[in-house]
Amino acid sequence: MLVIAVTGTPGTGKTTIAKLLAKQLGFEYISLNEFAKQHGLFEGYDKKKKCHLVDTKKLARAFSQYIKNVTKKGVVADSHLAHYLPRAIVGLCVVTTCSKLKELEKRLKERGYSKAKVRENLDAEIFRVCLIDAIELGHNVVELDTSKLSPEACVKMVKSRLALGNQA
């Protein structure tokens, strides 16, 4: 079974790309953030940021069990934490980026993010945190700049990459 992890800084288009990709491939779409909530995979709560902190090791174990025992289709896993899934189960790690920082800032503000949260996410994008982490974790990575490509073009690129991988 193929698992495609879609990761990236919040606001870069992960969910749009992941849902469209899952639909076109006939795969199951899983929000790893919702999956973590449903399975109680937290290591605490950050009062300042007002969010739960996901235990990425527990997430990886629970997700690995899930795909082994529950689903029989391919899976598109969506989250800024998706690159923490084990390399052994992820066939392709799609990293969404947004090189136009003003556009990303606008997207984050439209979500109602605090000034501090907007800054934190812009910094994460500037330093390419998700992309670098995915590469360092040894994933087969494809980077998609959503400020330069439409969602349909992004999905076409991923499908092309999958087709090339199947020929090797």
N, C-alpha and C positions, 0 to 999 in steps of 0.2 A: 504494500500500500504506500502511496506517495503522500508525504506530508510537505506542504509548502508553508514556511514560516514567513509572515509579512510583518516587518518591524520598522521602526523609525521614530523620530521625534514626534510627539503629539502635534497634530495639525498639518502633517505632511501628506496626508491622503491615504494612510494605511487601510482604513476601513472601507473607503470607496473602492480601492483597488482590490482588496481581499474579497469583498462581497461579489463584485463583478467577475473576478477570476473564478471563484467557487461556482457561481451560476453557470458560466460558460463551460467549465470543465465537468460539471455535474458532481462536484465534490461537496462534502459537508463543510459549512462555515462555522468556525468556533472562535468566539471572542475569548481570549485567554483571561481577560480581566473578569468577565462574567463567570468563566470556569473556576477561577480562583475564589470568587465570592461564593459560588454554589458549593464548593468543597472545603471552604474555610481554610484556605492556604495562606494565612497571614502570619507574620512574625511580630506584628504590632500595629500601632496607629500613630501617625505623625500629627500631633495637635496643631502645630504651626502651619503645616501644609493642608491640614484637614483631609487626610487620605490614609487608607490602609496601606501597609507595607507588605507586599507579596513576598513570601519565602520562595525564591526561585528554584531552590533544590526540591522542595515539596511539590511545586508546580510541575517541574520536569518529571518527577516520579509519577505523580497522579495522571498527568497527560499521557505518559508512556503506557501506563496500565489501561487507560481509557481506549487508546487506539488499538491496543492488543486485544482487549476483551469486549469492547462495545461496538465499535464502528467497523464496517467492512469496506466503506468507500474511501477514496482519497480525502484528505483534509486540508483546508486552508486555515491556518492558525494565525489570528490577528491580535497583536499587542505590541506596545513598545518594549515588552519583555520577551517577545517570541524568539529572539536570537539566543535566549538562555535554554531553549529546548535542546536536548542532546543531539549532537551532530549525527549520531548513529541512526536517528529516526527521521531527520530532516533531509529531504532530497534537494531542496532549493530554499535558500533564504533570500527573500526579496526585501531590500532596504529602500524605503521611500525617503527621499530628501526633497528639500525646497531651497534652491540656491538664491531665490529672491526673498531675502529676509524681511523686507517690508510687507510682502504678501503673507508670509508666515505670521508675522506680528499681527496683521489684520485678522487672519483666521483665528488666532488665539484670543484676541480681544473680543471677537464676535461670539466666542464661546463663554465669555464672561470671566475669563481667567484674571486673577489678581495681577497687579503690576509685577510683583516678585515672581509669580509663576510664569508669566510671559517672558521675563528676563531669563529665568532658569532654562526654559525650553529654547529660547534663542541661542543661549550659550551652548546648550547641548548640540544644537544644529551647527553652529559655527565650528565647534570642535569635532563634529562628526562622530559623536559618541557611539550611536547605535551601529554605524557602519564599521568603525574600528573594532568595536567589541565583537561583531559578527565575524569579521575577518580573523581576529585573534583567536576566536573560539573554533576556527577551522571550518566554518561553513562554506558551502558552495554558494557564493553571493552574486546577486545581480542588483545593481543600484539603478533606481528610477527617479529622475528629477521631475517631480510633479508640477513644478512651475514652468517647465518647458514642454511637457507632454500631456496630452489628454488622458483621462482614465482608460479609454479604449486603446490608445496607442501603447500605454503601459502594459495592459493585459496582453496585447498582441506581442510585445517584446518578450514577456514571460513565457507565453505559449511557444514562441519561436525557440527560446532557450531550452524549453522542455523537449521539443522535437529534436533539437540538435543533440541533447543529452541521450535521447533514446537511440540515436544512430551510432553512438560511440561504442 
